[in-house]
Amino acid sequence: MAENSRPLKVLHLISTLDVGGAEQNLLRLLTSMDKEAFHNEVVCMTQPGVIAGRIEQAGIPVRSLGMKKGVPDFAAVLNLCSFANTLKPDLIQCWMYHANLLGLTLLKPGATIWNIRCSDMDLSLYGPVYQLSVKAGARLSHIPSAVIANSHAGKAVHETLGYHPRRWVVIPNGFDTGFFRPDDAARSQIREELNIPGDAFVIGLICRFDPMKDHPTFFEAARLFREMHPQTHFLLAGRGVTRENPQIREIMGPAEDDEHFHLLDERSDMERIFASLDVATSASAWGEGLPNAVAEAMACGIPCVATDVGDSRILVGDTGIVINKSSPHELCEAWATMARSGADARRAMGLKARERIMQHYTQEQTAGSYEALYREIMSRPVS
């Protein structure tokens, strides 16, 4: 940065700051960017969640518009415009559908960037406001300066939905391989905490409870697998993944009372949870862009079985097993292949997976791509 220049001011507008993939990627981006070159501030459309506190702890201001999910709020638009007039941002980085649309009210199309974090969403399972925002985004996608997708699959799917931006940019998620890393001590501690034998075969599913994550397929595959491997333990963590959730109890059926299933709800120590596994799983049936949980497990040296959704096949490469979606039998067989390979082979596969993340998906690479895009946009005349 030149001696007399000032940092570029970037206003990040995001729908929520609960624990989620986009929210955590925003946190990682903010804390890894060059603070001398960029001044970041965040506006959350709804009430701030857990991630808001972590962003503020990093010294980055967070403001809330206090909107209710799914309810348009004209006063919130006025508050956003008032704040933007005070900050006078050089760039407006929007995150996800609702924020993408709201960002257009600031009337700076040449300095506005959209961000798409998913691929083939089943819109029929979501509310009318969500569906409308996706369709409206397609019609208005030519307005912002650029649209970022975190996956090639997400870009392709949205093109079929009618998205036609001035410019597409694919920037994969990045991961802190110092934080997500192999940890034998955490493996032993988590297993002791959950009364899981140290030599037990443990399969994990780390994700929130959401239709796209396809918990029914996971539990059916687990039922089939335990018929052959009755001592296997299954570890699940994520918002809503608890026996107190009636939908989970219905999906689990008789397994609800099985002590081999550990349902941990949302945890703040996911890096330790990943380290305790033998195999990590993504059973998603749709919607994934580049799944954080798969990459985080890989960074922890855990081999993965993932469904062929979004960019999972590109992410996993030859370091795990990728299967067809919605197939309990294929998922069960993939786990069986992992079990037969033995602990040494799984460890070698996991280390290869970690190496893949360190080569292609580091947070430094992701932050560098965002910074380069921001600088390029600011070097062009603003339309």
QUIHU-V565931 format. One line per field, one symbol per residue. ss: DSSP state (A for helix, B for strand, O for the rest). phi: phi as a letter, one per 30 degrees, with the letter a starting at -180 (. if undefined). psi: psi as a letter, one per 40 degrees, with the letter a starting at -180 (. if undefined). A space follows every 10 residues. Layout:
BEGIN
ss->???
phi->???
psi->???
END
This chain:
BEGIN
ss->OOOOOOOBBB BBBBOOOOOO AAAAAAAAAA AAOOOOOBBB BBBBOOOOOA AAAAAAAOOO OBBBOOOOOO OOOAAAAAAA AAAAAAAOOO BBBBBOAAAA AAAAAAOOAA ABBBBBOOOO OOAAAOOAAA AAAAAAAAAA OOOOOBBBBO OAAAAAAAAA OOOOOOOBBB OOOOBOOOOO OOOAAAAAAA AAAOOOOOOO OBBBBBOOOO AAAOAAAAAA AAAAAAAAOO OOBBBBBOOO OOOOOAAAAA AAAAAAAOOO BBBOOOOOOA AAAAAOOOBB BBOOOOOOOO OAAAAAAAAO OOBBBBBOOO OAAAAAOOOO BBBOOOOAAA AAAAAAAAAA AOAAAAAAAA AAAAAAAAAA OBAAAAAAAA AAAAAAAAAO OOO
phi->.ddcdcddcc cccbdbbdda ddddddeddd dcddddcbcc bbccdcddce deddddddic dbbbdidcei bebddddddd dddddddhdd bbccbiedde ddddddhbed ccbcbccbcc ddddcbdddd ddddddeddc dddddabccd addddddddd djdbdeacbc bdecbddddc aeadddeddd ddechcedcd dcccbcadda eddhdedddd dddddddcbd cdcbcbbkei cadddddddd ddiddecddd ccccidbcbd dddedddcbc bbcecaidcb dedddddddd icdbcbddbi ceddddhcca bcbddhbedd dddddddddd djdddddddd dddddddddb bddddddddd dddedddddc ddd
psi->hideiiihhh hhhidifihi dddddddddd eeihdddhhi ihhhdahiad dddddddeeh ihihefihhe hihddddddd dddddddgid ihhihidddd ddddeefgde ehhihheibg igdeeiiddd ddddddddde eedidihhie iddddddddd eehgidhihh hiiiiheddh iigddddddd dddefhidei hhhihhiihi ddefdddddd dddddeddge eiihhhiihe gieehddddd ddbdedehee hhheahiefd dddddeidhi iheieidich hdddddddde fhiihiighb fdddddbfea hhiiifgddd dddddddddd didddddddd ddddddddde fidddddddd dddddddeei hh.
END
